[in-house]
Amino acid sequence: MKKNEDKTNKTVYILNYFTAVCFYIVSIINFINKENSMGVFYLCLGSMFMCLGSVRLNKSKKK
């Protein structure tokens, strides 16, 4: 059971980081297209997913 749970947690970390990278790319595209408000919005979303991934990773290392 523990091995399956670790594999699921690793998948969640990877998906959180992948989502953050996607939001950062969209943010850069919006900044290039002079849509600053949407660029800031996607930049914040990307940062939020990056933080969520790192918090979950730290919690699993403490267990």
PDB file of N, H, CA, C and O in Angstrom:
ATOM      1  N   MET A   1       0.825  -1.192   0.000  1.00  0.00           N
ATOM      2  CA  MET A   1       0.000   0.000   0.000  1.00  0.00           C
ATOM      3  C   MET A   1       0.868   1.254   0.000  1.00  0.00           C
ATOM      4  O   MET A   1       0.561   2.224  -0.693  1.00  0.00           O
ATOM      5  N   LYS A   2       1.932   1.238   0.761  1.00  0.00           N
ATOM      6  H   LYS A   2       2.181   0.450   1.324  1.00  0.00           H
ATOM      7  CA  LYS A   2       2.802   2.411   0.876  1.00  0.00           C
ATOM      8  C   LYS A   2       3.466   2.743  -0.458  1.00  0.00           C
ATOM      9  O   LYS A   2       3.616   3.916  -0.804  1.00  0.00           O
ATOM     10  N   LYS A   3       3.866   1.712  -1.210  1.00  0.00           N
ATOM     11  H   LYS A   3       3.745   0.760  -0.929  1.00  0.00           H
ATOM     12  CA  LYS A   3       4.549   1.927  -2.484  1.00  0.00           C
ATOM     13  C   LYS A   3       3.609   2.587  -3.496  1.00  0.00           C
ATOM     14  O   LYS A   3       4.025   3.478  -4.235  1.00  0.00           O
ATOM     15  N   ASN A   4       2.349   2.156  -3.532  1.00  0.00           N
ATOM     16  H   ASN A   4       2.011   1.432  -2.931  1.00  0.00           H
ATOM     17  CA  ASN A   4       1.364   2.735  -4.437  1.00  0.00           C
ATOM     18  C   ASN A   4       1.073   4.187  -4.061  1.00  0.00           C
ATOM     19  O   ASN A   4       0.893   5.037  -4.933  1.00  0.00           O
ATOM     20  N   GLU A   5       1.028   4.461  -2.768  1.00  0.00           N
ATOM     21  H   GLU A   5       1.174   3.770  -2.060  1.00  0.00           H
ATOM     22  CA  GLU A   5       0.776   5.828  -2.285  1.00  0.00           C
ATOM     23  C   GLU A   5       1.939   6.745  -2.656  1.00  0.00           C
ATOM     24  O   GLU A   5       1.715   7.893  -3.040  1.00  0.00           O
ATOM     25  N   ASP A   6       3.168   6.264  -2.549  1.00  0.00           N
ATOM     26  H   ASP A   6       3.350   5.332  -2.236  1.00  0.00           H
ATOM     27  CA  ASP A   6       4.333   7.057  -2.933  1.00  0.00           C
ATOM     28  C   ASP A   6       4.327   7.376  -4.426  1.00  0.00           C
ATOM     29  O   ASP A   6       4.677   8.483  -4.834  1.00  0.00           O
ATOM     30  N   LYS A   7       3.929   6.400  -5.230  1.00  0.00           N
ATOM     31  H   LYS A   7       3.645   5.501  -4.898  1.00  0.00           H
ATOM     32  CA  LYS A   7       3.865   6.605  -6.675  1.00  0.00           C
ATOM     33  C   LYS A   7       2.809   7.655  -7.021  1.00  0.00           C
ATOM     34  O   LYS A   7       3.026   8.486  -7.903  1.00  0.00           O
ATOM     35  N   THR A   8       1.668   7.618  -6.332  1.00  0.00           N
ATOM     36  H   THR A   8       1.492   6.943  -5.615  1.00  0.00           H
ATOM     37  CA  THR A   8       0.608   8.598  -6.552  1.00  0.00           C
ATOM     38  C   THR A   8       1.075   9.996  -6.151  1.00  0.00           C
ATOM     39  O   THR A   8       0.818  10.970  -6.859  1.00  0.00           O
ATOM     40  N   ASN A   9       1.762  10.091  -5.012  1.00  0.00           N
ATOM     41  H   ASN A   9       1.971   9.300  -4.436  1.00  0.00           H
ATOM     42  CA  ASN A   9       2.265  11.390  -4.563  1.00  0.00           C
ATOM     43  C   ASN A   9       3.287  11.954  -5.546  1.00  0.00           C
ATOM     44  O   ASN A   9       3.288  13.154  -5.818  1.00  0.00           O
ATOM     45  N   LYS A  10       4.146  11.107  -6.072  1.00  0.00           N
ATOM     46  H   LYS A  10       4.145  10.132  -5.851  1.00  0.00           H
ATOM     47  CA  LYS A  10       5.142  11.571  -7.039  1.00  0.00           C
ATOM     48  C   LYS A  10       4.465  12.086  -8.300  1.00  0.00           C
ATOM     49  O   LYS A  10       4.902  13.082  -8.876  1.00  0.00           O
ATOM     50  N   THR A  11       3.413  11.422  -8.729  1.00  0.00           N
ATOM     51  H   THR A  11       3.058  10.612  -8.260  1.00  0.00           H
ATOM     52  CA  THR A  11       2.658  11.875  -9.895  1.00  0.00           C
ATOM     53  C   THR A  11       2.030  13.243  -9.639  1.00  0.00           C
ATOM     54  O   THR A  11       2.024  14.104 -10.518  1.00  0.00           O
ATOM     55  N   VAL A  12       1.511  13.434  -8.453  1.00  0.00           N
ATOM     56  H   VAL A  12       1.516  12.735  -7.739  1.00  0.00           H
ATOM     57  CA  VAL A  12       0.886  14.716  -8.099  1.00  0.00           C
ATOM     58  C   VAL A  12       1.930  15.837  -8.104  1.00  0.00           C
ATOM     59  O   VAL A  12       1.639  16.934  -8.580  1.00  0.00           O
ATOM     60  N   TYR A  13       3.135  15.588  -7.589  1.00  0.00           N
ATOM     61  H   TYR A  13       3.372  14.697  -7.202  1.00  0.00           H
ATOM     62  CA  TYR A  13       4.185  16.609  -7.596  1.00  0.00           C
ATOM     63  C   TYR A  13       4.550  16.991  -9.025  1.00  0.00           C
ATOM     64  O   TYR A  13       4.669  18.169  -9.360  1.00  0.00           O
ATOM     65  N   ILE A  14       4.723  15.974  -9.855  1.00  0.00           N
ATOM     66  H   ILE A  14       4.626  15.017  -9.583  1.00  0.00           H
ATOM     67  CA  ILE A  14       5.105  16.231 -11.247  1.00  0.00           C
ATOM     68  C   ILE A  14       4.018  17.022 -11.966  1.00  0.00           C
ATOM     69  O   ILE A  14       4.322  17.941 -12.727  1.00  0.00           O
ATOM     70  N   LEU A  15       2.756  16.674 -11.733  1.00  0.00           N
ATOM     71  H   LEU A  15       2.509  15.928 -11.115  1.00  0.00           H
ATOM     72  CA  LEU A  15       1.661  17.402 -12.366  1.00  0.00           C
ATOM     73  C   LEU A  15       1.568  18.845 -11.862  1.00  0.00           C
ATOM     74  O   LEU A  15       1.266  19.753 -12.637  1.00  0.00           O
ATOM     75  N   ASN A  16       1.823  19.060 -10.580  1.00  0.00           N
ATOM     76  H   ASN A  16       2.069  18.323  -9.950  1.00  0.00           H
ATOM     77  CA  ASN A  16       1.818  20.429 -10.057  1.00  0.00           C
ATOM     78  C   ASN A  16       2.910  21.265 -10.716  1.00  0.00           C
ATOM     79  O   ASN A  16       2.662  22.405 -11.109  1.00  0.00           O
ATOM     80  N   TYR A  17       4.104  20.716 -10.840  1.00  0.00           N
ATOM     81  H   TYR A  17       4.305  19.790 -10.521  1.00  0.00           H
ATOM     82  CA  TYR A  17       5.198  21.464 -11.460  1.00  0.00           C
ATOM     83  C   TYR A  17       4.953  21.676 -12.958  1.00  0.00           C
ATOM     84  O   TYR A  17       5.266  22.738 -13.496  1.00  0.00           O
ATOM     85  N   PHE A  18       4.397  20.671 -13.623  1.00  0.00           N
ATOM     86  H   PHE A  18       4.143  19.808 -13.186  1.00  0.00           H
ATOM     87  CA  PHE A  18       4.077  20.807 -15.045  1.00  0.00           C
ATOM     88  C   PHE A  18       3.019  21.890 -15.266  1.00  0.00           C
ATOM     89  O   PHE A  18       3.120  22.682 -16.202  1.00  0.00           O
ATOM     90  N   THR A  19       2.011  21.917 -14.402  1.00  0.00           N
ATOM     91  H   THR A  19       1.929  21.273 -13.641  1.00  0.00           H
ATOM     92  CA  THR A  19       0.971  22.945 -14.491  1.00  0.00           C
ATOM     93  C   THR A  19       1.559  24.326 -14.267  1.00  0.00           C
ATOM     94  O   THR A  19       1.184  25.278 -14.951  1.00  0.00           O
ATOM     95  N   ALA A  20       2.478  24.445 -13.315  1.00  0.00           N
ATOM     96  H   ALA A  20       2.782  23.671 -12.760  1.00  0.00           H
ATOM     97  CA  ALA A  20       3.117  25.730 -13.053  1.00  0.00           C
ATOM     98  C   ALA A  20       3.904  26.206 -14.278  1.00  0.00           C
ATOM     99  O   ALA A  20       3.846  27.382 -14.637  1.00  0.00           O
ATOM    100  N   VAL A  21       4.632  25.301 -14.910  1.00  0.00           N
ATOM    101  H   VAL A  21       4.680  24.345 -14.619  1.00  0.00           H
ATOM    102  CA  VAL A  21       5.396  25.668 -16.108  1.00  0.00           C
ATOM    103  C   VAL A  21       4.459  26.115 -17.226  1.00  0.00           C
ATOM    104  O   VAL A  21       4.750  27.080 -17.933  1.00  0.00           O
ATOM    105  N   CYS A  22       3.335  25.418 -17.389  1.00  0.00           N
ATOM    106  H   CYS A  22       3.098  24.634 -16.815  1.00  0.00           H
ATOM    107  CA  CYS A  22       2.363  25.815 -18.420  1.00  0.00           C
ATOM    108  C   CYS A  22       1.811  27.213 -18.150  1.00  0.00           C
ATOM    109  O   CYS A  22       1.688  28.017 -19.073  1.00  0.00           O
ATOM    110  N   PHE A  23       1.480  27.507 -16.902  1.00  0.00           N
ATOM    111  H   PHE A  23       1.580  26.853 -16.151  1.00  0.00           H
ATOM    112  CA  PHE A  23       0.981  28.836 -16.571  1.00  0.00           C
ATOM    113  C   PHE A  23       2.060  29.903 -16.790  1.00  0.00           C
ATOM    114  O   PHE A  23       1.753  31.013 -17.225  1.00  0.00           O
ATOM    115  N   TYR A  24       3.310  29.575 -16.494  1.00  0.00           N
ATOM    116  H   TYR A  24       3.560  28.673 -16.140  1.00  0.00           H
ATOM    117  CA  TYR A  24       4.390  30.538 -16.744  1.00  0.00           C
ATOM    118  C   TYR A  24       4.552  30.821 -18.232  1.00  0.00           C
ATOM    119  O   TYR A  24       4.794  31.963 -18.624  1.00  0.00           O
ATOM    120  N   ILE A  25       4.421  29.796 -19.056  1.00  0.00           N
ATOM    121  H   ILE A  25       4.225  28.868 -18.737  1.00  0.00           H
ATOM    122  CA  ILE A  25       4.531  29.986 -20.511  1.00  0.00           C
ATOM    123  C   ILE A  25       3.397  30.871 -21.019  1.00  0.00           C
ATOM    124  O   ILE A  25       3.626  31.777 -21.820  1.00  0.00           O
ATOM    125  N   VAL A  26       2.171  30.609 -20.554  1.00  0.00           N
ATOM    126  H   VAL A  26       1.985  29.873 -19.903  1.00  0.00           H
ATOM    127  CA  VAL A  26       1.032  31.430 -20.961  1.00  0.00           C
ATOM    128  C   VAL A  26       1.217  32.863 -20.476  1.00  0.00           C
ATOM    129  O   VAL A  26       0.850  33.809 -21.173  1.00  0.00           O
ATOM    130  N   SER A  27       1.775  33.022 -19.301  1.00  0.00           N
ATOM    131  H   SER A  27       2.073  32.254 -18.735  1.00  0.00           H
ATOM    132  CA  SER A  27       2.038  34.357 -18.780  1.00  0.00           C
ATOM    133  C   SER A  27       3.029  35.115 -19.659  1.00  0.00           C
ATOM    134  O   SER A  27       2.820  36.291 -19.954  1.00  0.00           O
ATOM    135  N   ILE A  28       4.083  34.463 -20.073  1.00  0.00           N
ATOM    136  H   ILE A  28       4.253  33.507 -19.834  1.00  0.00           H
ATOM    137  CA  ILE A  28       5.073  35.102 -20.950  1.00  0.00           C
ATOM    138  C   ILE A  28       4.436  35.491 -22.286  1.00  0.00           C
ATOM    139  O   ILE A  28       4.700  36.569 -22.818  1.00  0.00           O
ATOM    140  N   ILE A  29       3.602  34.609 -22.816  1.00  0.00           N
ATOM    141  H   ILE A  29       3.388  33.734 -22.383  1.00  0.00           H
ATOM    142  CA  ILE A  29       2.921  34.923 -24.075  1.00  0.00           C
ATOM    143  C   ILE A  29       2.014  36.139 -23.908  1.00  0.00           C
ATOM    144  O   ILE A  29       1.959  37.001 -24.785  1.00  0.00           O
ATOM    145  N   ASN A  30       1.306  36.209 -22.789  1.00  0.00           N
ATOM    146  H   ASN A  30       1.350  35.509 -22.076  1.00  0.00           H
ATOM    147  CA  ASN A  30       0.431  37.363 -22.553  1.00  0.00           C
ATOM    148  C   ASN A  30       1.233  38.648 -22.384  1.00  0.00           C
ATOM    149  O   ASN A  30       0.803  39.704 -22.846  1.00  0.00           O
ATOM    150  N   PHE A  31       2.378  38.577 -21.737  1.00  0.00           N
ATOM    151  H   PHE A  31       2.728  37.719 -21.362  1.00  0.00           H
ATOM    152  CA  PHE A  31       3.208  39.778 -21.601  1.00  0.00           C
ATOM    153  C   PHE A  31       3.738  40.237 -22.960  1.00  0.00           C
ATOM    154  O   PHE A  31       3.831  41.438 -23.217  1.00  0.00           O
ATOM    155  N   ILE A  32       4.082  39.293 -23.823  1.00  0.00           N
ATOM    156  H   ILE A  32       4.007  38.318 -23.615  1.00  0.00           H
ATOM    157  CA  ILE A  32       4.566  39.641 -25.161  1.00  0.00           C
ATOM    158  C   ILE A  32       3.456  40.301 -25.970  1.00  0.00           C
ATOM    159  O   ILE A  32       3.712  41.220 -26.748  1.00  0.00           O
ATOM    160  N   ASN A  33       2.211  39.828 -25.785  1.00  0.00           N
ATOM    161  H   ASN A  33       2.003  39.081 -25.153  1.00  0.00           H
ATOM    162  CA  ASN A  33       1.069  40.378 -26.517  1.00  0.00           C
ATOM    163  C   ASN A  33       0.481  41.629 -25.863  1.00  0.00           C
ATOM    164  O   ASN A  33      -0.591  42.087 -26.258  1.00  0.00           O
ATOM    165  N   LYS A  34       1.166  42.179 -24.876  1.00  0.00           N
ATOM    166  H   LYS A  34       2.037  41.807 -24.554  1.00  0.00           H
ATOM    167  CA  LYS A  34       0.758  43.405 -24.180  1.00  0.00           C
ATOM    168  C   LYS A  34      -0.550  43.266 -23.399  1.00  0.00           C
ATOM    169  O   LYS A  34      -1.257  44.253 -23.195  1.00  0.00           O
ATOM    170  N   GLU A  35      -0.870  42.063 -22.967  1.00  0.00           N
ATOM    171  H   GLU A  35      -0.296  41.262 -23.133  1.00  0.00           H
ATOM    172  CA  GLU A  35      -2.028  41.842 -22.098  1.00  0.00           C
ATOM    173  C   GLU A  35      -1.496  41.661 -20.673  1.00  0.00           C
ATOM    174  O   GLU A  35      -1.427  40.543 -20.161  1.00  0.00           O
ATOM    175  N   ASN A  36      -1.126  42.768 -20.049  1.00  0.00           N
ATOM    176  H   ASN A  36      -1.183  43.676 -20.465  1.00  0.00           H
ATOM    177  CA  ASN A  36      -0.426  42.706 -18.770  1.00  0.00           C
ATOM    178  C   ASN A  36      -1.281  42.154 -17.636  1.00  0.00           C
ATOM    179  O   ASN A  36      -0.777  41.411 -16.793  1.00  0.00           O
ATOM    180  N   SER A  37      -2.557  42.500 -17.599  1.00  0.00           N
ATOM    181  H   SER A  37      -2.966  43.103 -18.284  1.00  0.00           H
ATOM    182  CA  SER A  37      -3.384  42.033 -16.482  1.00  0.00           C
ATOM    183  C   SER A  37      -3.541  40.509 -16.509  1.00  0.00           C
ATOM    184  O   SER A  37      -3.464  39.862 -15.464  1.00  0.00           O
ATOM    185  N   MET A  38      -3.759  39.935 -17.694  1.00  0.00           N
ATOM    186  H   MET A  38      -3.821  40.461 -18.543  1.00  0.00           H
ATOM    187  CA  MET A  38      -3.874  38.481 -17.773  1.00  0.00           C
ATOM    188  C   MET A  38      -2.511  37.823 -17.556  1.00  0.00           C
ATOM    189  O   MET A  38      -2.441  36.715 -17.024  1.00  0.00           O
ATOM    190  N   GLY A  39      -1.438  38.484 -17.957  1.00  0.00           N
ATOM    191  H   GLY A  39      -1.495  39.384 -18.389  1.00  0.00           H
ATOM    192  CA  GLY A  39      -0.101  37.960 -17.716  1.00  0.00           C
ATOM    193  C   GLY A  39       0.197  37.841 -16.234  1.00  0.00           C
ATOM    194  O   GLY A  39       0.762  36.845 -15.780  1.00  0.00           O
ATOM    195  N   VAL A  40      -0.188  38.864 -15.482  1.00  0.00           N
ATOM    196  H   VAL A  40      -0.647  39.672 -15.850  1.00  0.00           H
ATOM    197  CA  VAL A  40       0.017  38.835 -14.030  1.00  0.00           C
ATOM    198  C   VAL A  40      -0.841  37.748 -13.400  1.00  0.00           C
ATOM    199  O   VAL A  40      -0.400  37.048 -12.488  1.00  0.00           O
ATOM    200  N   PHE A  41      -2.062  37.610 -13.888  1.00  0.00           N
ATOM    201  H   PHE A  41      -2.421  38.178 -14.629  1.00  0.00           H
ATOM    202  CA  PHE A  41      -2.969  36.581 -13.367  1.00  0.00           C
ATOM    203  C   PHE A  41      -2.371  35.186 -13.544  1.00  0.00           C
ATOM    204  O   PHE A  41      -2.347  34.398 -12.597  1.00  0.00           O
ATOM    205  N   TYR A  42      -1.889  34.875 -14.748  1.00  0.00           N
ATOM    206  H   TYR A  42      -1.908  35.515 -15.517  1.00  0.00           H
ATOM    207  CA  TYR A  42      -1.310  33.557 -14.995  1.00  0.00           C
ATOM    208  C   TYR A  42       0.026  33.382 -14.275  1.00  0.00           C
ATOM    209  O   TYR A  42       0.377  32.264 -13.898  1.00  0.00           O
ATOM    210  N   LEU A  43       0.763  34.449 -14.082  1.00  0.00           N
ATOM    211  H   LEU A  43       0.477  35.358 -14.388  1.00  0.00           H
ATOM    212  CA  LEU A  43       2.001  34.371 -13.315  1.00  0.00           C
ATOM    213  C   LEU A  43       1.703  33.986 -11.866  1.00  0.00           C
ATOM    214  O   LEU A  43       2.409  33.172 -11.272  1.00  0.00           O
ATOM    215  N   CYS A  44       0.652  34.580 -11.308  1.00  0.00           N
ATOM    216  H   CYS A  44       0.078  35.241 -11.791  1.00  0.00           H
ATOM    217  CA  CYS A  44       0.260  34.244  -9.936  1.00  0.00           C
ATOM    218  C   CYS A  44      -0.239  32.802  -9.829  1.00  0.00           C
ATOM    219  O   CYS A  44       0.065  32.106  -8.860  1.00  0.00           O
ATOM    220  N   LEU A  45      -1.002  32.359 -10.824  1.00  0.00           N
ATOM    221  H   LEU A  45      -1.249  32.924 -11.611  1.00  0.00           H
ATOM    222  CA  LEU A  45      -1.467  30.966 -10.807  1.00  0.00           C
ATOM    223  C   LEU A  45      -0.295  29.988 -10.896  1.00  0.00           C
ATOM    224  O   LEU A  45      -0.279  28.971 -10.203  1.00  0.00           O
ATOM    225  N   GLY A  46       0.671  30.293 -11.738  1.00  0.00           N
ATOM    226  H   GLY A  46       0.658  31.119 -12.301  1.00  0.00           H
ATOM    227  CA  GLY A  46       1.845  29.438 -11.851  1.00  0.00           C
ATOM    228  C   GLY A  46       2.611  29.375 -10.544  1.00  0.00           C
ATOM    229  O   GLY A  46       3.067  28.306 -10.136  1.00  0.00           O
ATOM    230  N   SER A  47       2.752  30.514  -9.887  1.00  0.00           N
ATOM    231  H   SER A  47       2.382  31.382 -10.218  1.00  0.00           H
ATOM    232  CA  SER A  47       3.452  30.537  -8.599  1.00  0.00           C
ATOM    233  C   SER A  47       2.692  29.757  -7.538  1.00  0.00           C
ATOM    234  O   SER A  47       3.300  29.101  -6.692  1.00  0.00           O
ATOM    235  N   MET A  48       1.361  29.826  -7.580  1.00  0.00           N
ATOM    236  H   MET A  48       0.868  30.359  -8.267  1.00  0.00           H
ATOM    237  CA  MET A  48       0.555  29.085  -6.625  1.00  0.00           C
ATOM    238  C   MET A  48       0.748  27.572  -6.798  1.00  0.00           C
ATOM    239  O   MET A  48       0.895  26.851  -5.811  1.00  0.00           O
ATOM    240  N   PHE A  49       0.748  27.093  -8.037  1.00  0.00           N
ATOM    241  H   PHE A  49       0.629  27.679  -8.839  1.00  0.00           H
ATOM    242  CA  PHE A  49       0.946  25.665  -8.263  1.00  0.00           C
ATOM    243  C   PHE A  49       2.365  25.234  -7.900  1.00  0.00           C
ATOM    244  O   PHE A  49       2.568  24.110  -7.443  1.00  0.00           O
ATOM    245  N   MET A  50       3.339  26.104  -8.096  1.00  0.00           N
ATOM    246  H   MET A  50       3.174  27.018  -8.467  1.00  0.00           H
ATOM    247  CA  MET A  50       4.711  25.791  -7.698  1.00  0.00           C
ATOM    248  C   MET A  50       4.794  25.646  -6.176  1.00  0.00           C
ATOM    249  O   MET A  50       5.448  24.735  -5.668  1.00  0.00           O
ATOM    250  N   CYS A  51       4.133  26.540  -5.463  1.00  0.00           N
ATOM    251  H   CYS A  51       3.601  27.280  -5.876  1.00  0.00           H
ATOM    252  CA  CYS A  51       4.124  26.459  -3.996  1.00  0.00           C
ATOM    253  C   CYS A  51       3.387  25.222  -3.508  1.00  0.00           C
ATOM    254  O   CYS A  51       3.836  24.562  -2.570  1.00  0.00           O
ATOM    255  N   LEU A  52       2.255  24.899  -4.138  1.00  0.00           N
ATOM    256  H   LEU A  52       1.891  25.434  -4.899  1.00  0.00           H
ATOM    257  CA  LEU A  52       1.518  23.701  -3.737  1.00  0.00           C
ATOM    258  C   LEU A  52       2.354  22.443  -3.918  1.00  0.00           C
ATOM    259  O   LEU A  52       2.345  21.560  -3.061  1.00  0.00           O
ATOM    260  N   GLY A  53       3.065  22.362  -5.014  1.00  0.00           N
ATOM    261  H   GLY A  53       3.072  23.080  -5.710  1.00  0.00           H
ATOM    262  CA  GLY A  53       3.911  21.198  -5.251  1.00  0.00           C
ATOM    263  C   GLY A  53       5.027  21.080  -4.230  1.00  0.00           C
ATOM    264  O   GLY A  53       5.325  19.984  -3.755  1.00  0.00           O
ATOM    265  N   SER A  54       5.645  22.203  -3.890  1.00  0.00           N
ATOM    266  H   SER A  54       5.403  23.094  -4.275  1.00  0.00           H
ATOM    267  CA  SER A  54       6.751  22.150  -2.939  1.00  0.00           C
ATOM    268  C   SER A  54       6.264  21.857  -1.517  1.00  0.00           C
ATOM    269  O   SER A  54       6.953  21.173  -0.761  1.00  0.00           O
ATOM    270  N   VAL A  55       5.093  22.362  -1.148  1.00  0.00           N
ATOM    271  H   VAL A  55       4.533  22.918  -1.763  1.00  0.00           H
ATOM    272  CA  VAL A  55       4.558  22.088   0.191  1.00  0.00           C
ATOM    273  C   VAL A  55       4.221  20.613   0.340  1.00  0.00           C
ATOM    274  O   VAL A  55       4.521  20.002   1.366  1.00  0.00           O
ATOM    275  N   ARG A  56       3.589  20.038  -0.694  1.00  0.00           N
ATOM    276  H   ARG A  56       3.345  20.535  -1.527  1.00  0.00           H
ATOM    277  CA  ARG A  56       3.255  18.611  -0.631  1.00  0.00           C
ATOM    278  C   ARG A  56       4.508  17.745  -0.611  1.00  0.00           C
ATOM    279  O   ARG A  56       4.539  16.707   0.050  1.00  0.00           O
ATOM    280  N   LEU A  57       5.541  18.173  -1.336  1.00  0.00           N
ATOM    281  H   LEU A  57       5.516  19.016  -1.873  1.00  0.00           H
ATOM    282  CA  LEU A  57       6.796  17.427  -1.342  1.00  0.00           C
ATOM    283  C   LEU A  57       7.445  17.458   0.029  1.00  0.00           C
ATOM    284  O   LEU A  57       7.947  16.436   0.497  1.00  0.00           O
ATOM    285  N   ASN A  58       7.445  18.617   0.682  1.00  0.00           N
ATOM    286  H   ASN A  58       7.038  19.448   0.302  1.00  0.00           H
ATOM    287  CA  ASN A  58       8.039  18.725   2.020  1.00  0.00           C
ATOM    288  C   ASN A  58       7.252  17.921   3.049  1.00  0.00           C
ATOM    289  O   ASN A  58       7.847  17.323   3.946  1.00  0.00           O
ATOM    290  N   LYS A  59       5.929  17.895   2.935  1.00  0.00           N
ATOM    291  H   LYS A  59       5.446  18.380   2.206  1.00  0.00           H
ATOM    292  CA  LYS A  59       5.116  17.116   3.875  1.00  0.00           C
ATOM    293  C   LYS A  59       5.396  15.623   3.742  1.00  0.00           C
ATOM    294  O   LYS A  59       5.435  14.904   4.740  1.00  0.00           O
ATOM    295  N   SER A  60       5.590  15.163   2.520  1.00  0.00           N
ATOM    296  H   SER A  60       5.558  15.747   1.709  1.00  0.00           H
ATOM    297  CA  SER A  60       5.827  13.732   2.335  1.00  0.00           C
ATOM    298  C   SER A  60       7.238  13.347   2.800  1.00  0.00           C
ATOM    299  O   SER A  60       7.448  12.217   3.241  1.00  0.00           O
ATOM    300  N   LYS A  61       8.193  14.254   2.711  1.00  0.00           N
ATOM    301  H   LYS A  61       8.023  15.172   2.353  1.00  0.00           H
ATOM    302  CA  LYS A  61       9.543  13.942   3.182  1.00  0.00           C
ATOM    303  C   LYS A  61       9.609  13.855   4.698  1.00  0.00           C
ATOM    304  O   LYS A  61      10.436  13.124   5.243  1.00  0.00           O
ATOM    305  N   LYS A  62       8.736  14.601   5.388  1.00  0.00           N
ATOM    306  H   LYS A  62       8.065  15.195   4.945  1.00  0.00           H
ATOM    307  CA  LYS A  62       8.738  14.582   6.851  1.00  0.00           C
ATOM    308  C   LYS A  62       8.132  13.305   7.405  1.00  0.00           C
ATOM    309  O   LYS A  62       8.426  12.917   8.536  1.00  0.00           O
ATOM    310  N   LYS A  63       7.275  12.637   6.608  1.00  0.00           N
ATOM    311  H   LYS A  63       7.035  12.952   5.690  1.00  0.00           H
ATOM    312  CA  LYS A  63       6.638  11.404   7.078  1.00  0.00           C
ATOM    313  C   LYS A  63       7.585  10.299   7.026  1.00  0.00           C
ATOM    314  O   LYS A  63       7.238   9.172   7.381  1.00  0.00           O
TER     315      LYS A  63
END
